[in-house]
Amino acid sequence: MLRYAIKRVGSLAISLIVASLVIFACIEVIPGDPASFMLGLNAQPDTVAALREELGLNASLATRYLSWVTGMLSGDFGTSYTYRSPVAEIIGDRLWISLPLALIALGLTVLIAFPVGILAATKRGSWADMSVMGATQLGIAIPNFWFAMLMVLLFAINLRWFSAGGFPGWENPAAALKALTLPAIALALPQASILARVMRSALLDTLSEDYIRTCRAKGLTQRQALWRHALRNAMIPVLTIIGLQFSFLLAGAIIIENVFYLPGLGRLVFQAISQRDLIMVESVVFLLVFAVIMVNFAVDLAYAWVDPRLRGRA
Amino acid sequence: MRSLIFGLALTVMFALGALVSFVWTPYDVTVLEIANKLKPPTADHWFGTDHFGRDIFSMIMVGARTSIAVAIVAVVIGMGLGVPLGLAAAARKGSLLDEVIMRGNDLIFAFPSLLIAILITAIFGPSAVNAIIAIGIFNIPVFARLTRGAALSLWTRDYVLAARVAGKGATRISVEHILPNVANLLIVQGTIQFSLGILAEAALSYVGLGAQPPTPSWGRMLADAQTLIALAPHVALFPGFAILFTVLGLNLAGDGLRDALDPKLRVMR
């Protein structure tokens, strides 16, 4: 297990370095001079020169890359050009909306997908199974931002149970959670549909294994065999998908935040794009990619821990 | 078989709508009739009109062109680059080339496609072409992995050995023997990526990173509809249904194709 973990840490480091290089190249090299890009076409040469000085663009590429990376390691993401305050602070504020949103959505995904998937697998071929398969087919095909709009129409505009958007802040946790409810449902629906299907097929695979028949022959009820043996073995593909889904939820939150006017990372990054605040775009994108890589790493370790057979294939 | 027919029927319907829109639409989508704005569905305007008085049915027909074109080109990019990479990685399994290709794929996988799109539009500005590139890049590792995985098992087959004995090189074997045998898988995955591409294009246009006005697109129709939803819900309903049914059709067709092409799976499902 330790050898496997060390090997994975090695490839984790390589992924992070390459990801940072790619983002650095995209933001600071491809557009030519970031300073004149950020200031637009009509900028005065001395303004551009001043910004170049401020951003440290006169240093060599390698020096700039190193100072960006070492800065991030010590929590310094630079200063936003439009907000005139440290990027890390702004991101920190916004993260308190995007991260809880993604986590609540992940919780909902699991809460919906597990019972539904288990039901469909154990009652295979029944009307319950058929309706689960039909409903999940719809859930996968529906664009989540459109589903979000429909929920606003029904629950906010017609029934007035929820507000149509905005965020009251965490000072009032109940109101904050309420504001995140519809967005979280919209985010969770397609992912729950996918996960329910994965759960169903993984469980169908394990339920047809010989060891389940052995359990039944030894006198376990169907229910005992399911809970003690089949479910545990079906968890490996399910865990993998959950790991992938968390990154989709974090990134998908960017779109859903727009529907509900939530001031999270998504709104931040779109504002930064329209204001050409490259430092901000660079930092938010790297942060999200970092989160995704770390989640995948954690999932890899988790299932090597669950299933010793996987440790050999580092 | 039922899902294949139903899925294909839906897909063909939208594809036909897109094709017909090149020569005919019920109304001209470039003409604004403010006096006629936000009319609910009637016999004249089947899906009603939008905030500029344009016919929503016609706009959906024209919007289908954007969605389908973006998604198809993105699949072509993904297949065009991913399949050769996957074939090459499988032919030289365990080599440095294989490692580089697969680690590169892992890296693209680590970037959610939406972030790639954001990066690209931050630099080059929003447009349908940049949306295609963003979605297409994300398709590359999907096809590369699928091809490599399937090709690896084919390389151990006797007929490949026979071809090697006959003196064929790795490239020729890949093209003449491996590729035809992974084609089924690629077609099925192609329909799935096609449907994901439609969803991705809609999301990108919705946040303003996809096709720009005046090109109609389903995602942007929904973005425009968002502020009007309390006033005229129909403006938001129909473009959403268009996306939903296109994606549903493609997914069902993909499922049906997989069953039809691989009879072994049919027993299991």
Interface residues (C-beta under 8 A of the other chain):
Chain A: S11 I14 S15 V18 A19 V22 I23 C26 I27 I30 P31 Q137 L138 I140 A141 I142 P143 F145 W146 M149 L150 V152 L153 I157 L204 S247 F248 L250 A251 G252 I254 I255 N258 V259 V269 F270 A272 I273 L278 V281 V285 L288 V289 V292 I293 N296
Chain B: R103 D106 L107 A110 F111 P112 S113 L114 L115 I118 L119 I120 T121 A122 I123 S195 L199 A202 A203 Y206 V207 G208 L222 A225 Q226 I229 A230 P233 A236 P239 G240 I243 L244 F245 V247 L248 N251 L252 M268
